[in-house]
Structure formats: structure tokens, C-alpha cells
Amino acid sequence: MSTMQTTSATTTNNTCTTSYKNFIKKACNSTRYPKDCNKALSPYASTIKTDPQKLCDIALSVTLNATCVTSSSIQSAVSKMKGLTPSETQIINDCSETITDAIDELNYSLKAMAYLQGSNRVAQLKNIRTWVSAALTNEYTCTDEFEGQKVSKALKNTIKKSVLYLAKLTSNFLELLNLLDH
């Protein structure tokens, strides 16, 4: 391959990657948390390209993965904390349960995404919105557990920070899903 061909191919690849990242950025600008959206999805630009379906598939997968990681990290952080009060333990258990419910709802949504090409597309999109909305509610329910309770600041901050990031990803996915209505 000549130097000119290599340079041309590199320029074309860079142009495509820039175009793909611009597609993601434009889509993310329609969300409530565009910076978080763009940061989460830009690494997948070469897979997403300019395909709204792939964008949504990956956004949901990223959200589900983050939810699973958060669930594990909550359990890990809690296991390292000593001297938790009974109410702190209950709050953590409740939070863990609601995050597990969110994982289930996101899994249902991921499975339904595979059937969007069929004749019942509208119904599947409605189901996905319902499940993802329920996941978002569960994420907020987890953080609501702390309101009015005596909980150590370290515990509260650890869990709230993780769950707030999940809620941002989940909210963004709901907005991105609107791209599939057209």
C-alpha cells in the first residue's frame, strides 16, 4: 500500500469516526444529561455508526452493565463497613433489592429490543418504556430510603453517587428511545 493510499484511508477513518461521534453527540444533546450520555456512548462510536437502533441497544447495554456493577459495588462497600446500625442494614438491603428489580426490568427491556423489527414494534417500544421507567423509579426509591434516616455520611454518599449515575444513564436511555419512534 502506498503512502498516499494509507494517508487517504486514515483520513477516511478519522472522518467516519468524527461523523459517528457527532451523531452520538447530537443524539445525546436531546437527553437530560448530555455529558454523561456522550461520555458513556462515545467509546462505541465505531459500532453505533449513525444507526439509532444500535445507539439504543448499546445505551441500554451500558445502563444494564452499570446497574450490575453498582449492585455489586454496593454489596462490596457494605461488607467492608463495620458497625452498621440495624436501620442502616435495612436501608442497604432495601436499596439492594430495588437495584436488583431494576436489573430485571432492564433485562426485560434488552430482550424486547431484539423484537423491534417485527410487526408489534409499537407495543414493544411501549413495554420497553414501561420497564425502563420502572427501573428508574426503583433507582430513585433506593436513594429515597435515606431521607429522614440516620445513616452515616460515608454510606449515604457511596450509594447515592453510584445510584445517581445509574439514574442519569437510565433517564438518557428513555430519551434516546424516542429516536426509534420515527
N, C-alpha and C positions, 0 to 999 in steps of 0.2 A: 504494500500500500504506500502510495507516495505521501510526502509531507502535506501536499495540498489536499489530498483526499482525507487524511487524518484530521487536519485542521477543519475541514468542511464538516466532517462527521461530528467532531467535538462541538463545533458551533451549533449544529442542528440539535444535538443532545441537550446543550445548555439552553437553547431557545425553547425546546419542548419542556424541559424541567421548569423553566421560568413560567411558561404558559400554564403548566399544571399547577404550580404553586399559586399563580394568580387566580385560577379557577377556585382553588380551596379558600384563598383569602376572601374572594368575593362572596362565596357561599357562607363563610364564617362571619362576614360582616353583617349578615342577616340575623345572627344569633345574639342572645343577651350577653354572652361572654366571648366576644370575638378573639381576644388574645389567647385565651385558654383553648379555644377551638382550633385556631391556626397552629398553635404550638403542638397540640395533640395530633393533628392530622397531616401537617406538612411533611413529616418523615415518610409518609406513604404516597407522596405525590406521583411517583413513577408507577404505582399500582392503580391509583384512583384515576389518573389522567384527567379527563374532563367528563367523567361518567357520574351523573348524580346517584345512580344505583350503587356503584362501588363506593362512592363517598359515604353514603348512608350505611352500607354494610360495614365499612371499616370504622365509622364513627360509633356504631353500636358495639362492634367487637372491642374497640378501645375502651368504651364505657363499661362493658361487662368485665373486661380484664381488670380495669381499675377497681371495680367493685369487689372482685375476688381478692385482689391484693389488699384492699382496705380491710376486708373481713379478716384476713389472716393477720394483718398488722395490728388490728385492734386486739385480737386474742393474744398475740405475742407481747404487745405492750402491757397488757393487763397481767399476764403471767409473771412479768418482771416486777410489777409493783407490789410492794409489801404493805400490809396493814390497811387494806381496803375495808371500809365500813360495809355493813350489810346493805345499806341503801346504795352505795357505790357499786357493789357487786350486782345488785338487782338492775340498776340502770345499764350497766355494761351488758348484762345478759339480755335485757330487752332490746338494746341497741343492736347487739349481735344478731338477734332473731329478726329484727326488721331489715337488716342488711342482707341476711340470708333470703328473706322474702323478695327483696329487690333483685337478688341474683336469679331467683326462679323466674321472676317476671321478665327480666332482660333475656334470659334463655328462651322463654316462650316467644319473645319478640324476634330473636335471632332466627329461630326456626321458621317463623311466619315470613320473614324477609325472603326466604327461598321460594315462596309461592306467589310473589308479586307479579310474576309474568302471566299468571293464569287469569281465568275469566272472573274470579272473585277478588280482584285486586283492591277494589274499594273496601270490601269487607275486611280483607287482611290488613289494609292500612289503618282501618278503624280499630281493629284488635291490637295492633302494634301500639297505636297511640294510647289506648286504654291501659295496656300492660306497662308501658314506659311511664305514663302518668302515675300509675300505682307505685312503681319503683321510686319515682321522685318523692311521692308522698311518704313512702317508707324511709327514705333517706332523711327527710326533714323530721319525721317522727323520732328518729334516733337522736337528733340534736335537741329536739324539744324536751326529751327526757331530763335534760339538765336544768331546765328552767325551774327556779324556786327550790332547788335541791342543794344541799350542802355536799359539794363534790370538790375534790382537790383541783386546784387550778391546772396542774400538770396533766391530769387525766382529762379534764374538760377540754383543754387546748389540743391535746393529741388527737382526740376523737373528732372534735369539731372541725379541725383543719382538714383531716382526711375526708370526712363526710361532706364538707362544703365543696371540695374539689369534685367529688362524685356528683353532687347536685348540679354543679356547673356543666359537667360533661353530659349529664342526662338531659338537662334543660336544652343544651345546644343541640343534642340529637333530635329532640322533639321539633325544634325549629328547622333543622336540616331536612327532616322528613317531609316538610312542605314542598321540597323540590321534586318529590315523586308524585305530587298531585297533578302534575301537568303532563 
